[in-house]
Amino acid sequence: MKTELKVILSLVFVLLLGEAGSRAFESRLSADVRQMLAFEEIPQEIAEAQAAGQTCVLVLGNSLARAAVDSETLEIGLIEKGWPQPKVFYLAPDGSGVNEWTTAYRKHFPSSKTIRPDLLILVTGPGHLLDHSVRSPEKLSAFLAAPQDRGEIFRDWLTTDSERCRFVLAGVSRLFANRDRVRPLMFYNLVPGYEVTAQRLNRAGREGREESVPAVATANRFRTLLDSLDLPADRVILAGAPLPESYRLPEAVLKATSEWGIAVFDDSAAAEWPSEAFPDGYHMGPSAAGVFTDELLQATFQFEPGVIR
């Protein structure tokens, strides 16, 4: 066997080994990956809970949603309002917005399936529901893209050849998709203080990306999400997550919710919250989350309890 062929075969073997290892151990790479892999179980868990007579609430959003909506407060409040045995689920990938929310919901709750939550609470910041570029083609492709949406994402959502190549490669290779998570693991053990510094830099970058509002504000992908929910309007609530700086939801978003007849709660987002409500300077702490969730319950749950199935 020629040396060149041996080298090629060795490289192929190493790549295949790396691919197998990446798929086998990817749940250990980060909490974000573990969370996205767990999304696969949500539809079946909802089906089982509904079969047992429970009311299933799906919170759709990102880390702001997980921090702001306190599941215990929400479940207790729903019980007090007559909802049977409520159970809360979170479909909320980190660093995500309308692109990820739309395709993740369509992936896990496709129109071909009858499984749906009884109630959906969509939690957003000021700019998350406005049309914007895809932040991570790799993450979207590997973990969140619905099969039926891949063609449209490739054609219309991605704007450069580089993004399209990354999207395609991440769809077939977990090793490629997770490369940015694998590299830092080496530095965590080798560079003192790397983890704290990296988290601080990532949070600062995420805040700037998530809260930026496009010059021309449109909400076409939010409309696609609303079309895909397949839920009665009175079983969908849009809530603005409180942030250190107050805000109101964009007009393009409010116009879409008005057309669909969806309840909107952004009074808490427009209010001034004390700095201690945000222990990390961005996400709500447990105590503040309980207050926000209670305000959400009192302001929006005016309809009679019931289920859609």
C-alpha positions in Angstrom: 0.0 0.0 0.0 1.4 3.4 -1.0 2.3 5.8 1.7 -0.1 8.5 0.4 -3.0 6.0 0.7 -2.0 5.0 4.2 -2.0 8.7 5.2 -5.4 9.3 3.7 -6.9 6.2 5.3 -5.4 7.2 8.6 -6.9 10.6 8.4 -10.3 9.1 7.5 -10.1 6.8 10.5 -9.2 9.6 12.8 -12.1 11.7 11.5 -14.5 8.8 11.9 -13.3 8.2 15.4 -13.6 11.9 16.2 -17.1 11.9 14.8 -18.2 8.9 16.8 -16.6 10.3 19.9 -18.3 13.7 19.4 -21.7 12.1 19.1 -21.2 9.8 22.0 -19.9 12.4 24.4 -21.5 15.6 23.1 -23.9 15.8 26.1 -20.8 16.4 28.2 -19.6 19.3 26.1 -21.9 21.9 27.7 -25.2 22.5 29.5 -26.5 24.1 26.3 -25.9 20.9 24.3 -27.5 18.7 27.0 -30.5 21.0 27.0 -31.0 20.9 23.3 -30.7 17.1 23.2 -33.3 16.9 25.9 -35.8 18.9 23.8 -36.3 15.6 21.8 -38.1 14.2 24.8 -40.6 17.0 25.4 -43.3 16.0 23.0 -43.5 12.4 24.4 -43.4 13.8 28.0 -46.3 16.1 27.1 -48.3 13.3 25.5 -47.8 11.1 28.6 -48.7 14.0 31.0 -51.9 14.8 29.0 -52.9 11.2 29.0 -52.7 11.3 32.8 -55.0 14.3 32.9 -52.4 17.0 33.4 -52.3 20.5 31.8 -49.1 21.0 29.9 -47.6 24.5 29.6 -44.7 25.1 27.2 -42.5 28.1 27.8 -40.8 29.1 24.5 -37.8 31.4 24.5 -34.2 31.5 25.7 -32.3 31.8 28.9 -34.4 34.9 29.7 -37.5 32.7 29.7 -36.0 30.1 31.9 -34.9 32.7 34.4 -38.0 34.8 34.4 -40.8 32.2 34.4 -40.7 30.3 37.7 -42.3 26.9 37.2 -43.4 26.4 40.8 -45.1 29.8 41.0 -46.7 29.2 37.6 -48.0 25.8 38.5 -49.4 26.9 41.9 -51.1 29.9 40.3 -52.7 27.7 37.6 -54.0 25.3 40.2 -55.6 28.2 42.0 -57.3 29.2 38.8 -58.7 25.7 38.2 -56.2 24.2 35.8 -55.8 20.5 36.5 -52.3 19.3 37.6 -50.2 21.8 35.5 -46.8 20.8 34.4 -44.3 23.3 32.9 -41.8 22.5 30.1 -39.1 24.8 28.6 -38.2 24.9 25.0 -35.5 27.6 25.5 -32.1 27.2 23.9 -29.4 29.6 25.1 -28.6 32.7 22.9 -31.6 32.1 20.7 -34.2 34.2 19.0 -37.1 33.9 16.6 -35.0 31.9 14.1 -34.3 29.2 16.6 -37.7 29.3 18.2 -39.6 29.0 14.9 -37.6 26.0 13.6 -37.3 24.3 17.0 -41.1 24.4 17.5 -41.7 23.2 14.0 -39.2 20.4 14.5 -40.6 19.1 17.8 -44.3 19.9 17.1 -44.7 19.3 13.4 -48.1 19.7 11.7 -48.0 16.0 10.9 -48.3 15.2 14.7 -51.2 15.9 17.0 -49.2 16.5 20.1 -49.5 20.1 21.3 -49.1 21.9 24.7 -52.3 23.0 26.3 -50.9 26.5 26.8 -47.8 28.2 25.3 -46.0 31.2 26.9 -43.6 32.9 24.5 -41.1 35.0 26.4 -39.0 37.6 24.5 -36.7 40.5 24.9 -37.1 43.8 22.9 -35.5 42.5 19.7 -35.8 38.7 19.7 -38.9 38.4 17.6 -37.7 40.8 14.9 -36.2 39.3 11.7 -32.5 39.0 12.0 -29.6 37.0 10.6 -28.8 33.5 11.8 -26.3 33.8 14.7 -25.0 30.2 14.5 -25.6 28.2 11.4 -23.9 25.2 13.1 -26.2 25.2 16.2 -29.3 25.7 14.1 -28.4 22.9 11.7 -27.2 20.3 14.2 -29.8 20.7 16.9 -32.7 22.9 16.0 -33.5 22.9 12.3 -36.7 21.1 11.3 -36.1 18.8 8.3 -38.9 20.5 6.3 -37.3 23.9 6.9 -33.7 23.2 5.9 -34.2 24.1 2.3 -35.8 27.5 3.1 -33.1 28.2 5.7 -30.4 27.5 3.2 -31.9 29.6 0.5 -33.4 32.6 2.4 -32.1 32.8 6.0 -28.4 32.4 5.3 -26.7 35.2 3.4 -23.2 34.1 2.6 -21.6 31.0 1.1 -19.6 30.6 4.3 -22.8 30.4 6.3 -24.4 27.9 3.9 -21.3 25.7 4.0 -21.2 25.7 7.8 -25.0 24.9 7.9 -24.6 21.9 5.5 -21.5 20.6 7.3 -23.0 20.9 10.7 -26.0 18.9 9.5 -23.9 15.9 8.7 -21.0 16.2 11.2 -21.4 16.6 14.9 -17.6 17.0 15.1 -17.8 20.1 13.0 -20.9 21.4 14.7 -19.3 21.1 18.1 -15.8 22.3 17.3 -16.3 25.6 19.1 -17.3 23.7 22.2 -14.4 21.2 22.0 -11.6 23.7 21.7 -12.4 25.6 24.9 -12.4 22.4 27.0 -8.6 22.2 26.5 -8.1 25.8 27.8 -10.4 25.2 30.9 -7.7 22.9 32.3 -4.6 24.7 31.0 -5.3 28.4 31.4 -6.1 29.7 34.9 -9.2 31.9 35.0 -10.2 31.0 31.5 -13.7 29.8 32.3 -14.7 33.0 34.3 -13.2 35.3 31.6 -14.9 33.4 28.7 -18.3 33.4 30.4 -18.0 37.2 31.0 -17.0 37.8 27.4 -19.7 35.5 26.0 -22.4 37.2 28.1 -21.4 40.7 27.0 -21.4 39.6 23.4 -24.7 37.8 23.7 -26.4 40.8 25.3 -25.3 43.0 22.4 -26.5 40.5 19.8 -29.8 39.6 21.4 -30.9 43.1 22.1 -29.9 44.8 18.9 -32.9 46.0 16.9 -32.7 46.0 13.0 -32.9 49.4 11.3 -36.0 48.2 9.4 -38.0 46.2 11.9 -40.0 43.4 10.4 -41.5 40.3 12.1 -42.1 37.9 9.2 -40.5 34.9 10.9 -42.5 35.6 14.0 -45.6 35.4 11.8 -44.3 32.0 10.5 -44.0 30.9 14.1 -47.6 32.0 14.9 -48.8 30.1 11.9 -47.0 27.0 13.0 -48.2 26.9 16.6 -51.5 25.3 15.7 -53.1 26.5 18.9 -56.2 28.6 19.6 -55.3 32.3 20.2 -56.5 32.2 23.8 -53.9 29.5 24.5 -51.0 31.6 23.5 -49.4 34.4 25.6 -46.6 36.7 24.6 -44.6 38.1 27.6 -41.8 40.6 27.6 -39.1 39.5 30.0 -37.9 42.2 32.4 -34.4 43.5 31.8 -32.2 46.0 33.7 -33.4 48.6 31.2 -37.1 49.0 30.6 -38.6 48.7 27.2 -41.8 48.1 25.2 -42.2 45.4 22.5 -41.7 46.6 18.9 -44.7 47.7 16.9 -44.1 45.0 14.2 -44.4 42.4 16.9 -47.5 43.9 18.5 -49.2 44.2 15.1 -48.7 40.5 14.4 -50.1 39.6 17.9 -53.1 41.9 17.3 -53.9 40.1 14.0 -53.7 36.7 15.7 -55.6 37.9 18.8 -52.9 36.8 21.2 -52.7 38.2 24.7 -49.6 40.4 25.3 -48.0 41.2 28.7 -45.1 43.7 28.6 -46.1 45.9 31.6 -43.3 44.3 33.7 -40.8 44.8 30.9 -41.7 48.5 30.9 -41.4 48.8 34.6 -38.2 49.8 36.5 -36.8 46.8 38.4 -34.1 47.2 41.2 -30.6 46.1 40.3 -30.8 43.2 42.8 -33.5 41.6 40.6 -30.7 40.7 38.1 -27.9 39.0 40.0 -25.7 38.5 36.9 -26.7 41.9 35.4 -29.0 40.4 32.8 -31.2 37.4 34.0 -33.8 37.6 36.7 -33.0 35.9 40.0 -35.4 33.4 41.6 -37.1 35.9 43.9 -37.8 38.4 41.1 -38.9 35.6 38.8 -41.5 34.6 41.3 -42.8 38.2 41.3 -42.8 38.4 37.5 -44.6 35.1 37.1 -47.3 36.1 39.6 -47.8 39.4 37.7 -48.0 37.4 34.5 -50.6 35.1 36.0 -52.8 38.0 37.3 -52.6 40.0 34.1 -53.2 37.3 31.4 -55.1 34.3 32.8 -58.6 35.7 32.5 -60.0 32.9 30.4 -61.6 29.7 31.7 -59.4 26.7 32.4 -59.5 23.9 29.9 -57.6 21.9 27.4 -57.4 22.0 23.6 -57.3 18.3 22.9 
